[in-house]
């Protein structure tokens, strides 16, 4: 039994991520050593539509998935027979996009006679922090992405308690909507971030705190406030102060995210704060959260830029938890576009 537990600490997992508009495959050793990570982005395709078109995303995944798998294995310098398991994002995400990855993973697991590990997309974002260092428990995760804004308390490894979430727009969604209002192309978040950091002036915008004891978020009202400023400027025939508005928007978002995350760390006596999700690549947020945590004496982990956005490596890192438990997924697994994090942890 002891030898079996020791073996379970080691793995070489191939993971597939197709939850939205990136086709990604990675091979990761022992949950933290990335042997290869290949990503085929669809940004140029969806830019013409101003956002992700689910049907187009699914078709692009079908076109590239086999080539990306082959490239990831070749770059890892391994033979497929040396893989421990095949992991794949089971949910949440766009159902058509998820299905492409799920079917590819099932076929590969069956052909190689390897265990299949259906993995939660947000667990992947959280455990991307393993590429930086060890995670100390209990910890708090601030998840910020195009579809999610959440505070997740983790008492132990693989346990997830959702203590706060957005009540309307996710922070990444708000960034994209504000970017469109300011005339930036898709994806708009990086453009808003750059403008905010370069701006000399600032347009003051509201902070939405909700109830005093709440860890929830709301960005719909802030988005509307930006639209009001833009529309009023146009109606008065004034030049829209794009940079100043971008800075005001970002300062409002970052202040609320940082304050609630720090408050949650204190309230739950967390040893670490983990930043994760696509918006974790935002330079303004990384800077402010790092400075605040340094002042507060809070241990902060932020993944490298390449592991903030959707990628297969993060899915492998989360799948390693299930590998250690010997908890595998049957081949009749179905994609689950609304999969709750807590449910996945209990599987």
C-alpha positions in Angstrom: 0.0 0.0 0.0 2.9 2.4 0.8 4.5 1.7 -2.5 1.2 2.4 -4.3 0.8 5.7 -2.5 4.4 6.7 -3.4 3.7 5.8 -7.1 0.6 8.0 -7.0 2.8 11.0 -6.3 4.3 10.6 -9.7 2.5 11.0 -13.0 3.0 12.0 -16.6 -0.4 13.4 -17.7 -1.5 14.6 -21.2 -4.2 17.1 -20.8 -6.6 18.7 -23.3 -8.3 22.1 -22.9 -11.0 23.2 -25.3 -13.5 25.0 -23.1 -13.7 28.2 -25.2 -11.5 29.5 -28.0 -8.1 28.0 -27.4 -7.2 24.5 -28.5 -4.5 23.5 -26.0 -2.7 20.3 -25.1 0.1 19.9 -22.6 2.2 17.1 -21.0 2.9 17.7 -17.3 5.0 15.6 -14.9 4.0 15.2 -11.3 1.5 18.0 -11.5 4.0 20.8 -11.7 6.8 20.2 -14.3 5.6 21.3 -17.7 7.2 19.1 -20.4 5.3 20.7 -23.2 2.4 23.2 -23.6 1.0 23.9 -27.1 -1.8 26.5 -27.6 -3.6 27.2 -30.9 -5.4 30.6 -30.4 -8.5 31.6 -32.3 -8.3 35.3 -31.5 -7.8 36.4 -35.1 -10.8 34.3 -36.2 -13.2 35.7 -33.6 -11.8 39.3 -33.9 -14.0 39.8 -36.9 -17.1 39.1 -34.9 -16.1 41.2 -31.8 -16.3 38.1 -29.5 -16.3 34.3 -29.4 -18.8 32.6 -31.7 -19.4 29.1 -30.2 -20.1 27.3 -33.5 -16.9 28.7 -35.1 -14.9 27.9 -32.0 -16.1 24.2 -32.1 -15.2 23.9 -35.8 -11.7 25.4 -35.2 -11.1 22.9 -32.3 -12.0 20.0 -34.7 -9.6 21.3 -37.3 -6.6 21.5 -35.0 -7.0 19.0 -32.1 -5.2 16.1 -33.6 -2.2 18.2 -34.8 -1.9 19.9 -31.4 -1.9 16.5 -29.6 0.9 15.2 -31.8 2.9 18.4 -31.4 2.6 18.3 -27.6 3.7 14.7 -27.4 6.7 15.4 -29.7 7.8 18.5 -27.8 7.6 16.6 -24.5 10.0 14.0 -25.9 8.1 11.0 -24.6 6.3 8.1 -26.1 2.5 7.9 -25.6 2.9 4.6 -23.8 4.8 6.4 -21.1 1.7 8.6 -20.2 0.0 7.9 -16.9 -3.4 9.3 -17.8 -5.3 11.4 -20.2 -7.0 14.5 -18.7 -9.6 16.8 -20.3 -11.7 19.8 -19.4 -15.1 18.4 -18.6 -16.6 21.8 -17.8 -17.6 24.5 -17.4 -17.4 26.1 -20.9 -19.1 26.2 -24.3 -20.7 22.8 -24.8 -19.7 22.4 -28.4 -16.1 23.3 -27.7 -16.0 21.0 -24.6 -17.3 18.1 -26.7 -14.4 18.2 -29.1 -11.9 17.9 -26.3 -13.9 15.3 -24.4 -14.3 13.0 -27.5 -10.6 13.4 -28.3 -9.6 12.5 -24.8 -11.9 9.5 -24.6 -10.6 8.1 -27.9 -7.0 8.6 -26.8 -7.6 7.0 -23.4 -9.4 4.0 -25.0 -6.8 3.5 -27.7 -3.9 3.7 -25.2 -5.7 1.9 -22.4 -4.9 4.8 -20.0 -7.1 6.2 -17.2 -9.3 9.2 -18.2 -9.6 12.2 -15.8 -12.4 14.6 -16.4 -11.2 17.9 -14.9 -12.8 21.2 -13.8 -11.8 24.3 -15.7 -11.6 26.5 -12.6 -9.7 23.9 -10.6 -7.2 24.1 -13.5 -6.8 27.8 -13.2 -6.3 27.5 -9.4 -3.7 24.8 -9.7 -1.8 26.6 -12.4 -0.2 28.2 -9.3 1.7 24.9 -8.7 4.0 26.0 -11.6 5.3 28.7 -9.3 5.6 26.8 -6.0 3.9 24.7 -3.4 0.5 25.7 -2.2 0.0 26.0 1.5 -3.4 25.2 3.1 -5.7 26.6 4.1 -5.6 29.2 1.2 -7.8 31.6 -0.7 -8.1 31.7 -4.5 -9.2 34.8 -6.3 -10.5 33.6 -9.7 -10.8 36.3 -12.4 -11.6 35.4 -15.9 -14.0 36.1 -18.8 -16.7 33.9 -17.4 -15.9 33.8 -13.6 -15.2 36.1 -10.7 -15.0 34.1 -7.5 -13.4 33.8 -4.2 -12.7 30.1 -3.3 -11.6 29.0 0.1 -9.5 25.8 0.1 -9.2 24.2 3.6 -7.2 21.3 2.2 -5.8 20.1 -1.1 -8.6 19.5 -3.6 -11.4 21.0 -1.4 -13.2 24.1 -2.7 -15.7 26.3 -0.9 -17.2 29.1 -2.9 -17.6 32.1 -0.6 -18.1 34.9 -3.2 -19.0 35.2 -6.8 -20.2 37.8 -9.3 -23.9 38.6 -9.3 -23.9 39.7 -12.9 -20.9 40.3 -15.3 -17.7 38.5 -14.7 -14.7 40.9 -14.5 -13.3 39.7 -17.9 -16.7 40.2 -19.5 -16.9 43.7 -18.1 -13.5 44.5 -19.5 -14.5 43.4 -23.0 -17.8 45.4 -22.9 -16.0 48.5 -21.7 -13.3 48.0 -24.3 -16.0 47.9 -27.1 -17.5 51.1 -25.7 -14.1 52.8 -25.9 -13.5 51.6 -29.4 -10.9 48.9 -28.7 -10.8 45.6 -30.7 -11.4 42.2 -29.4 -10.1 41.0 -27.0 -10.4 44.3 -25.2 -8.9 43.5 -21.8 -5.2 44.0 -22.7 -6.0 47.3 -24.4 -7.9 48.7 -21.4 -5.0 47.5 -19.1 -2.4 49.2 -21.3 -4.4 52.5 -21.6 -5.0 52.5 -17.8 -1.3 52.2 -17.1 -0.4 54.9 -19.6 -3.1 57.5 -18.7 -2.1 60.7 -16.9 -5.6 61.7 -16.0 -8.5 59.7 -14.5 -12.2 59.7 -14.6 -13.6 58.8 -11.2 -16.0 55.9 -11.3 -18.1 54.2 -8.6 -17.0 51.2 -6.5 -19.6 48.5 -5.9 -19.1 47.0 -2.5 -22.6 45.4 -2.0 -23.5 44.4 1.6 -20.8 45.1 4.3 -20.1 41.4 5.0 -20.5 40.2 1.4 -17.7 38.6 -0.7 -19.8 38.8 -3.9 -19.0 41.1 -6.8 -21.0 43.2 -9.2 -19.6 44.9 -12.3 -22.7 45.6 -14.3 -23.3 49.0 -12.7 -19.7 50.0 -13.3 -20.0 49.1 -16.9 -23.1 51.2 -17.2 -21.3 54.1 -15.6 -18.6 53.9 -18.2 -21.2 53.9 -21.0 -22.9 57.0 -19.4 -19.6 58.9 -19.4 -18.9 58.0 -23.0 -22.4 58.9 -24.2 -22.5 62.2 -22.3 -19.2 63.2 -23.9 -20.5 62.4 -27.3 -23.8 64.3 -26.7 -21.9 67.4 -25.6 -19.6 67.1 -28.6 -16.6 66.6 -26.4 -13.6 64.3 -27.1 -14.0 61.0 -25.2 -11.2 60.8 -22.7 -10.4 57.2 -23.5 -7.3 56.8 -21.5 -8.7 58.5 -18.4 -11.9 56.4 -18.6 -9.9 53.2 -18.9 -7.8 54.1 -15.9 -10.9 55.0 -13.8 -12.6 51.7 -14.8 -9.5 49.6 -14.0 -8.9 51.4 -10.7 -12.4 50.7 -9.6 -12.3 47.0 -10.5 -8.9 46.5 -9.0 -9.7 48.2 -5.7 -12.8 46.0 -5.1 -11.0 42.8 -6.1 -8.0 43.5 -3.9 -10.0 44.7 -0.9 -12.4 41.7 -0.9 -9.6 39.2 -1.4 -7.5 40.5 1.4 -10.5 40.7 3.7 -11.4 37.1 2.9 -7.8 35.9 3.6 -8.0 37.6 7.0 -11.4 36.3 7.9 -10.6 32.7 7.0 -7.0 32.7 8.3 -5.7 31.6 5.0 -1.9 31.1 4.7 -1.8 32.1 1.0 -3.7 34.0 -1.6 -3.7 32.5 -5.1 -4.5 34.7 -8.1 -5.8 32.8 -11.1 -7.7 33.1 -14.4 -7.2 35.0 -17.6 -7.5 38.4 -15.9 -4.6 37.4 -13.6 -2.5 38.5 -16.6 -3.7 42.1 -16.0 -0.7 44.1 -15.1 -2.6 46.6 -13.0 -4.2 43.9 -10.9 -1.0 42.0 -10.5 0.8 45.2 -9.3 -1.8 46.4 -6.9 -2.4 43.0 -5.4 1.3 42.3 -5.0 1.9 45.6 -3.3 -1.1 45.2 -0.9 -0.1 41.7 0.0 3.4 42.8 0.7 2.2 45.5 3.1 -0.2 43.1 4.8 2.3 40.3 5.1 0.2 37.9 3.0 1.9 35.2 0.9 0.7 35.7 -2.7 1.2 33.3 -5.7 0.5 34.5 -9.3 1.0 32.1 -12.2 3.4 33.1 -15.1 1.6 35.0 -17.9 1.5 32.0 -20.2 -0.5 30.0 -17.6 -3.1 32.6 -16.7 -5.1 32.2 -19.9 -6.7 28.9 -20.8 -4.1 26.2 -21.3 -3.7 22.4 -21.1 -1.0 22.5 -18.5 -3.3 23.9 -15.8 -5.7 21.0 -16.6 -2.9 18.5 -16.0 -2.0 20.2 -12.8 -5.5 19.8 -11.4 -5.9 16.3 -12.8 -2.8 15.3 -10.8 -5.0 15.6 -7.7 -7.4 13.0 -9.0 -4.4 10.8 -10.1 -3.1 10.8 -6.5 -6.5 9.7 -5.3 -6.9 7.0 -7.9 -10.1 8.8 -8.9 -10.7 8.2 -12.6 -13.6 9.0 -14.9 -15.6 6.4 -16.9 -15.4 6.5 -20.6 -19.1 7.4 -20.8 -18.3 10.8 -19.2 -20.3 13.7 -20.7 -19.2 17.3 -21.1 -20.9 19.5 -18.4 -21.0 23.2 -19.4 -22.3 24.2 -16.0 -20.2 21.9 -13.8 -20.0 23.1 -10.2 -16.5 23.2 -8.7 -17.7 21.6 -5.4 -19.3 18.7 -7.3 -16.2 17.9 -9.2 -14.1 17.9 -6.0 -16.4 15.2 -4.6 -16.3 12.9 -7.6 
